[in-house]
Amino acid sequence: MSERERDTKGNWIDPDDAPEWPDEVWERAQISVGGKVIREATGTLTRRGRPPQGDAPKQQVTLRLPRHVLDHFKVGGAGWQTRIGEVLERHAEKAKRKSA
């Protein structure tokens, strides 16, 4: 097994020996009775990335861009997403000044 692969086979012999789940997992879990969802899940079990910073944290979005636009930014190497964000910020500021 390579270093990056995880051992997916459980080594528990007794299911009662399984680790306990913290309360926050149960608070966010979906609750179903007889196949009918009583309460939808809220959030995820894992928190990826760093916590939001400052009063106006960045928001994750999904955005489809033309291939040539992505290629243009990716040619510059790492940080291409930050560079796209900076261009969009400059455009938004320019539009804001223009409309004021």
GROMACS elastic network, one bead per residue, 0.5 to 0.9 nm:
[ bonds ]
;  ai    aj funct       b0    kb
    1     4     6  0.82551   500
    1     5     6  0.64166   500
    1     6     6  0.81481   500
    1     7     6  0.82202   500
    2     5     6  0.54838   500
    2     6     6  0.83938   500
    3     6     6  0.78662   500
    5     8     6  0.87093   500
    6     9     6  0.89048   500
    7    10     6  0.77773   500
   10    13     6  0.83906   500
   12    15     6  0.65381   500
   12    16     6  0.89573   500
   12    17     6  0.69548   500
   12    18     6  0.72214   500
   13    16     6  0.88608   500
   13    17     6  0.77993   500
   14    17     6  0.54032   500
   14    18     6  0.76271   500
   15    18     6  0.55604   500
   16    19     6  0.84778   500
   17    20     6  0.89423   500
   21    24     6  0.82456   500
   21    25     6  0.65270   500
   21    26     6  0.76823   500
   22    25     6  0.57066   500
   22    26     6  0.72426   500
   23    26     6  0.52853   500
   23    27     6  0.62818   500
   23    28     6  0.89178   500
   24    28     6  0.63765   500
   24    29     6  0.86081   500
   24    45     6  0.88248   500
   25    28     6  0.54338   500
   25    29     6  0.61190   500
   25    44     6  0.87082   500
   25    45     6  0.65260   500
   26    29     6  0.50290   500
   26    30     6  0.83249   500
   27    30     6  0.86894   500
   27    41     6  0.85865   500
   27    42     6  0.81584   500
   28    40     6  0.83962   500
   28    41     6  0.54225   500
   28    43     6  0.63585   500
   28    44     6  0.74155   500
   28    45     6  0.78176   500
   29    39     6  0.81673   500
   29    40     6  0.73666   500
   29    42     6  0.67170   500
   29    43     6  0.84931   500
   29    44     6  0.85387   500
   29    45     6  0.85122   500
   30    37     6  0.72747   500
   30    38     6  0.77153   500
   30    39     6  0.55467   500
   30    42     6  0.74892   500
   31    36     6  0.85503   500
   31    37     6  0.59588   500
   31    38     6  0.55113   500
   31    39     6  0.50882   500
   31    40     6  0.66463   500
   31    41     6  0.74684   500
   32    35     6  0.57911   500
   32    36     6  0.52925   500
   32    38     6  0.53811   500
   32    39     6  0.70734   500
   32    40     6  0.85253   500
   33    36     6  0.53391   500
   33    37     6  0.65335   500
   33    38     6  0.69074   500
   34    37     6  0.83606   500
   37    40     6  0.66289   500
   39    42     6  0.88935   500
   41    44     6  0.78957   500
   43    46     6  0.85086   500
   43    47     6  0.87575   500
   44    47     6  0.69401   500
   47    50     6  0.82212   500
   47    51     6  0.84847   500
   48    51     6  0.84672   500
   49    52     6  0.89699   500
   50    53     6  0.83298   500
   51    57     6  0.88897   500
   52    55     6  0.86383   500
   52    56     6  0.82708   500
   52    57     6  0.51185   500
   52    58     6  0.70988   500
   52    59     6  0.87457   500
   53    56     6  0.74036   500
   53    57     6  0.52908   500
   53    58     6  0.79573   500
   54    57     6  0.58086   500
   56    59     6  0.88789   500
   65    68     6  0.83981   500
   65    69     6  0.66479   500
   65    70     6  0.67930   500
   66    69     6  0.54086   500
   66    70     6  0.66415   500
   66    71     6  0.88273   500
   67    70     6  0.52046   500
   67    71     6  0.60988   500
   67    72     6  0.85843   500
   68    72     6  0.60787   500
   68    73     6  0.88202   500
   69    72     6  0.51347   500
   69    73     6  0.65998   500
   69    74     6  0.87161   500
   70    73     6  0.53384   500
   70    74     6  0.60014   500
   70    75     6  0.85779   500
   70    80     6  0.83585   500
   70    84     6  0.88858   500
   71    74     6  0.50577   500
   71    75     6  0.60699   500
   72    75     6  0.56234   500
   72    76     6  0.75501   500
   73    76     6  0.57523   500
   73    77     6  0.76494   500
   73    79     6  0.86822   500
   73    80     6  0.52431   500
   73    81     6  0.78221   500
   73    83     6  0.72209   500
   73    84     6  0.71535   500
   74    77     6  0.53499   500
   74    78     6  0.73213   500
   74    79     6  0.82212   500
   74    80     6  0.54422   500
   74    81     6  0.84147   500
   75    78     6  0.88091   500
   75    80     6  0.82256   500
   76    79     6  0.78792   500
   76    80     6  0.67342   500
   77    80     6  0.64039   500
   78    81     6  0.82047   500
   78    82     6  0.89395   500
   79    82     6  0.52270   500
   79    83     6  0.63006   500
   79    84     6  0.88046   500
   80    83     6  0.50249   500
   80    84     6  0.62797   500
   80    85     6  0.86531   500
   81    84     6  0.51201   500
   81    85     6  0.62491   500
   81    86     6  0.86902   500
   82    86     6  0.61873   500
   82    87     6  0.87347   500
   83    86     6  0.50226   500
   83    87     6  0.62998   500
   83    88     6  0.86682   500
   84    87     6  0.52069   500
   84    88     6  0.62861   500
   84    89     6  0.86534   500
   85    88     6  0.51177   500
   85    89     6  0.61090   500
   85    90     6  0.86739   500
   86    89     6  0.50053   500
   86    90     6  0.61991   500
   86    91     6  0.85965   500
   87    90     6  0.52029   500
   87    91     6  0.62426   500
   87    92     6  0.86776   500
   88    91     6  0.50519   500
   88    92     6  0.61196   500
   88    93     6  0.86222   500
   89    92     6  0.50781   500
   89    93     6  0.61529   500
   89    94     6  0.85414   500
   90    93     6  0.51735   500
   90    94     6  0.61055   500
   90    95     6  0.85920   500
   91    94     6  0.50935   500
   91    95     6  0.61253   500
   91    96     6  0.85107   500
   92    95     6  0.51140   500
   92    96     6  0.60460   500
   92    97     6  0.86936   500
   93    97     6  0.62356   500
   93    98     6  0.85466   500
   94    97     6  0.52524   500
   94    98     6  0.61561   500
   94    99     6  0.87377   500
   95    98     6  0.50038   500
   95    99     6  0.61955   500
   95   100     6  0.86750   500
   96    99     6  0.53247   500
   96   100     6  0.62891   500
   97   100     6  0.52357   500
